[in-house]
Amino acid sequence: MEHPTNIVISDHNMPRVSGVEFVMNVRNLFPRTVRIVMSGAGSTEMLTDAVNAAAIDRYLSKNWDAARLRPEVREALLRRPSKAV
């Protein structure tokens, strides 16, 4: 890969696939990539499934703005695993 992917931010509600399913696929392809899922409706079941599957590194509610998103992304990248799992 010419340019590694460091972070993926996904909406939970996407057409044809859930955000959790999408980031699980990302995790399989790129284990070191930080995966963040955003959703307007914080479903406890969705969060539990995503965390139990180790699919997401962070969950953000959609009431965010750029000033809030920047530090979240920065912190997630700092906590990124140093080696592939």
Buried (B, 14 or more C-beta within 10 A) or exposed (E): EEEEEEBBBBEBEEEEEBBBBBBBEBBEEBEBBBBBBBBEEEEEEBBEBBEEEEBBBBBBEEEEEEEEBEEBBEEBEEEEEEEEE
